[in-house]
């Protein structure tokens, strides 16, 4: 029951669905995300950020990435980060990255730096997934 749930938490905000695009493109939100990302980068050797909803660049804070991995069924395509961000900028209008999705820019990208064939990982085969994730990390740490 939603009322029971809401009574258990101290504070909440109800967001109208038509407000969500405005919220996601808010400069304050992106400044906040940039601060978090900068902190993580300062304290980490490798930072992996996962996109959502096929977003090509979920936040402008990710404009300085070294590599981008696009995951497709059974494979991972690795691209140079600078080239990838330029493709997003070329496709986007006025530097607004919200709403630009990976399928929209994939045609602007040249051949990937590397393609890793993962095959299909069925069900909850965590060991195989872990193996493939380490393979991907190894590619990043060896600088391709």
N, C-alpha and C positions, 0 to 999 in steps of 0.2 A: 504494500500500500504506500503510495507516494507521500501521503500526509504523515504516516508513521516515520518514514525515512527522513522527511524534512524536519520533523520534531526532534530527531536524534542529532542533527548537526546544528552548530551554533549560528552559522551565517551562510546564506546562499543568495545567489542572484539568478533570477529567471531571465533568460535571454530570448527575445523574439527571434524567430528564424530569419526574418528579413534584416535583422541587425547583425547577423553573423558575418557576412562579407565585409561590412564596415569595421567590425571588431578585428577581423583578421588582417585588414590592411592598415590598421592603426599604427602611426609612427611610434606611439608610446609602447605598444606591444613589441614592435620590432627592436626598439631601443632596449627593452627589458631582455628579450631573447639574445640580443647581441652581447649584453653584459654577462649573461650566463655563459654563453659560448666562449667569450674571451677568457673568463675565469677557468673554464674546463680546459681550454687550449693551453693556458699558462701552467696547468698542473698535470698535463698528460702528454704522453709521447704520440699516441694515435687517438684521434677522435673520429667516431663513426656516427653519423646522423642519418636516421631513417626518415624517408619522406612518407607522406600519407596521401591517399586519394590520387595517386599518380602525379602529385605536384612536382613540377620540374625543379623548383627551388622554393622550398617551404618558407624560407625567410631570407631576406637580403644579407643577413649575417653570414650566410654560407657562400658568399661570392668569392671567397678566398680559399677555396678547397684545392687540394692537390690532385685528387682523383674523384671520379664519380663512377659508381657501379650501378648499372641498370639491370635489374633482375627480370628475366623473362622465364616462361615455363622451361625448365631444364637447362638454363644457361645464365651466365652473368657476363655482361658486356662492360669492359672497363674503358673509360675515356679520360683524357687529360682534363683536369678541372677547369683550366683557363678557357680552353676551347669550348667546353660544355657551357660555361657561364656566358660566353659570347653568343652562343646559339640561343640561349634563353633571352638575353638582352635584345638580340635581333628580332626575335619573334614577339616579344612583349612590347607594349606601347607605353611610352613615357616612364620606363623603368619600373613599372608595376608588375611584379612577378606573380602575384596572387591570381590564380585562374589559368596560368600557363601549365599545361600538363605535359608529361613525357611524350605521349604519342604525337603531340603537336610539333615537337622540335626534333624528334628522332631523324627525320629526313634531312635536317640541316647539318647533322653530324657526319663526319667522315668515318672511315673505317675505325672500329675500336682499337685501342692499343693492344688489347688482349681479350680473348673470349675464353671463358672457362665453361666447359660442358659439365654440368652437374648431374644430368639425368633427372628424372622425377623422383623426389623423395616422398614416399607414401606414408600416410598416417603419422604416427608418432615415433619415427625412426630417429631419435635424438642423437644417437651415436654417429650416424651418417651425416646428419645435418651439422654436427659439431666438426666432423672431419672436413666437410666442405667449407665451413666458415674459417677454419684454421688455414685451409688452402688459400682462401681469399686474402686473409691477413698476411700470409707469407708473401703473396704477390705484392701487396702494398709495402711491406717492410723491405723487400728487395728492390724497391723503386722500379719495378717492372724491368 
